[in-house]
Amino acid sequence: MASALGKDYDYKVEKEGIYVYRCTVHWAARMGGVVVAGKPANAKEIVEKYKAAATGLDVQAKFLLDKLLAELPKHGL
């Protein structure tokens, strides 16, 4: 899903899991993030699968996912 440039965007996460999002315009500057919804029991596996699927310009995604991996234990995941 995409939002209009300069407009607020709301999205309701209805399923527990881990979601990566990015700003298409600023992706090269690592403008994006990861949302953890709930407490997925297999959080580390999900993150590792995202990392394995990231290629080419998705180096930014790997950076965000590595940061998340470091944070998971602090949150009991």
N, C-alpha and C positions, 0 to 999 in steps of 0.2 A: 504494500500500500504506500502511497506517496501523498505528501501534503503540498499545498501551494507554497511557493517561496514567500517567506516573511509572514506566514500565517501560523497561528497556534494549531496544534493537532492533538487530539485526545484519542486514545485507543484503550478499550477495556479488554484486559487479558482474562480469558475465561477458562483457560486450561493451564494447569500447573506445568511448569517447564522452564526452559532457558531460551531466551530470544535475543538475537543480535539485531541491532538496527544501525543505520548509518544515514548521514547527510550526504546525498549524492554529490552535491556541489563541492563540499569540503572534505570528502573522504580521504584525500591524500594528506590532509592535515590531522588525520585520526579523529575527525569529528563523528562520533558515533558512540555506541554504548551497548551494554548487555543488561537485560532485565531478567532477574530470577523471580519467577512467580511461584509462591508457595515454598515448599521444601522438597524438591524432587529427590527421591531416594537414590537415583543414579546420576546425580549432578556431574560427577567427574567424568563418567562415560559420555554423557551428552557433550560436554565441553571438548573432550578428546575427538569425538566424531566431527564436531564443527571445525576443529583445527585441521583434521585430516582432509576435509573437503575444501578448505581455503587454499586457493591457488593465485598466482600472479599478483594482481593489485590487492588481493585480500591479505597482504602482509599486515595491514592495519587491523584486520579482524584477529589475526593470530596474536598481535600485541595486546588487544583488549582481552582475549581469552586467556592469555598467560596471566594477566593481572587478576582475572577472575579465579583462576586455579589457585593462586596464592591466597585468595580471600576465603575460599570455600571452607577450610577448617575453622576459621574464626567464627563462622556462622553455623557450625554443626552440620555441614553438608559434605 
